[in-house]
Amino acid sequence: MLTTGRVLGTRERGFTLIELLIVVVIIGLLVAIAIPNFSSVKEKAYDRAAVSDLRNAMVAAESYFADNMTYPSSPEEAGITTSPGVSFTTWSLGGGGTSIHIHVEHESSTHLYHVRYPTDNEIEQRDN
């Protein structure tokens, strides 16, 4: 009788194809759950950066107003620097320089944030 080097009754160690497929499916399900959650966390971080920059702009504009009795006509005039990806899409003066209207957004976010200062100190969120 010919043998191939394997003793009858012993089993080789290792994983079967079915076991490996089950592990791959489980990993795929975990990834499918985690990626959408990670995307929403990134979106919230982008929004927080935009709101933070908007609040900083309000403080800088108020400081500029205290020195000059008018609001700055641009973010650069107020000396405002933004976080990476954040931009002021609208910066306009109203009431002869006694109020300011600001829109800010992050390039990777779907939201726009808006404030009219000092007449309305509430920051509003809008969808692009």
C-alpha positions as CSV (number, residue, x, y, z in Angstrom):
1,M,0.0,0.0,0.0
2,L,1.3,3.4,-0.9
3,T,1.2,6.3,1.6
4,T,1.9,9.9,0.9
5,G,3.7,10.6,4.1
6,R,0.6,11.2,6.2
7,V,-0.3,8.9,9.0
8,L,-3.9,7.9,9.0
9,G,-5.9,9.2,11.9
10,T,-3.9,12.5,12.3
11,R,-5.2,15.8,11.3
12,E,-3.1,18.7,10.0
13,R,-3.3,21.9,11.9
14,G,-4.7,25.0,10.1
15,F,-7.9,26.7,9.3
16,T,-10.5,25.5,6.8
17,L,-11.7,27.7,3.9
18,I,-15.1,28.1,5.6
19,E,-13.5,29.3,8.8
20,L,-11.4,31.9,6.9
21,L,-14.5,33.0,4.9
22,I,-16.4,33.5,8.1
23,V,-13.6,35.7,9.6
24,V,-13.5,37.8,6.4
25,V,-17.3,38.3,6.5
26,I,-17.2,39.4,10.2
27,I,-14.3,41.8,9.5
28,G,-16.3,43.2,6.5
29,L,-19.4,43.8,8.7
30,L,-17.3,45.6,11.4
31,V,-15.8,47.8,8.7
32,A,-19.2,48.5,7.2
33,I,-20.4,49.7,10.6
34,A,-17.3,51.7,11.5
35,I,-16.8,53.7,8.4
36,P,-20.1,55.7,8.4
37,N,-19.6,56.5,12.1
38,F,-16.1,57.7,11.4
39,S,-17.4,59.9,8.5
40,S,-19.9,61.6,10.8
41,V,-17.2,62.2,13.4
42,K,-15.1,63.9,10.8
43,E,-18.0,66.1,9.6
44,K,-18.6,67.2,13.2
45,A,-15.0,68.1,13.6
46,Y,-15.1,70.2,10.4
47,D,-18.2,71.9,11.7
48,R,-16.6,72.6,15.1
49,A,-13.6,74.2,13.4
50,A,-15.8,76.5,11.4
51,V,-17.9,77.5,14.4
52,S,-14.7,78.1,16.4
53,D,-13.3,80.3,13.7
54,L,-16.6,82.2,13.5
55,R,-16.5,82.9,17.2
56,N,-12.9,84.0,17.0
57,A,-13.9,86.3,14.2
58,M,-16.6,87.8,16.3
59,V,-14.2,88.5,19.2
60,A,-11.6,90.0,16.8
61,A,-14.2,92.1,15.1
62,E,-15.4,93.4,18.5
63,S,-11.8,94.2,19.5
64,Y,-11.3,96.0,16.2
65,F,-14.5,98.0,16.8
66,A,-13.3,99.0,20.3
67,D,-10.2,100.5,18.7
68,N,-11.7,102.0,15.5
69,M,-15.4,102.6,16.3
70,T,-16.3,100.6,13.1
71,Y,-16.1,96.9,12.2
72,P,-13.4,95.6,9.9
73,S,-14.3,95.4,6.2
74,S,-12.5,92.0,5.8
75,P,-11.1,89.2,7.9
76,E,-7.6,90.3,6.9
77,E,-8.2,93.8,8.2
78,A,-9.1,92.3,11.6
79,G,-6.1,90.1,11.6
80,I,-8.1,86.8,11.6
81,T,-6.5,83.6,10.6
82,T,-8.6,80.5,10.0
83,S,-8.2,76.8,10.6
84,P,-7.1,74.7,7.6
85,G,-10.1,74.3,5.2
86,V,-12.2,77.0,6.8
87,S,-13.1,80.1,4.8
88,F,-15.3,83.2,5.2
89,T,-17.7,83.1,2.3
90,T,-19.4,86.4,3.2
91,W,-18.0,89.3,5.2
92,S,-20.1,92.4,4.9
93,L,-20.7,95.6,6.9
94,G,-24.1,97.0,7.7
95,G,-25.4,100.1,9.3
96,G,-22.5,102.3,8.3
97,G,-20.0,99.9,9.9
98,T,-22.0,99.4,13.1
99,S,-22.8,95.7,12.3
100,I,-21.3,92.9,10.5
101,H,-22.6,89.9,8.6
102,I,-20.4,86.8,8.4
103,H,-20.7,83.4,6.7
104,V,-18.1,80.7,7.3
105,E,-17.8,77.2,6.0
106,H,-15.4,74.3,5.9
107,E,-14.5,72.9,2.5
108,S,-15.2,69.3,3.6
109,S,-18.5,70.0,5.3
110,T,-22.0,70.4,4.0
111,H,-23.0,73.1,6.5
112,L,-22.6,76.9,6.4
113,Y,-22.6,79.0,9.6
114,H,-23.9,82.5,9.7
115,V,-24.1,85.4,12.2
116,R,-25.2,89.0,12.1
117,Y,-23.2,90.8,14.8
118,P,-23.9,92.5,17.2
119,T,-27.6,92.6,16.3
120,D,-28.0,88.8,16.5
121,N,-25.4,86.9,18.4
122,E,-26.8,83.5,17.6
123,I,-24.8,81.4,15.2
124,E,-27.1,79.7,12.7
125,Q,-26.4,76.5,10.8
126,R,-27.5,76.2,7.2
127,D,-27.1,73.5,4.6
128,N,-25.1,74.2,1.5
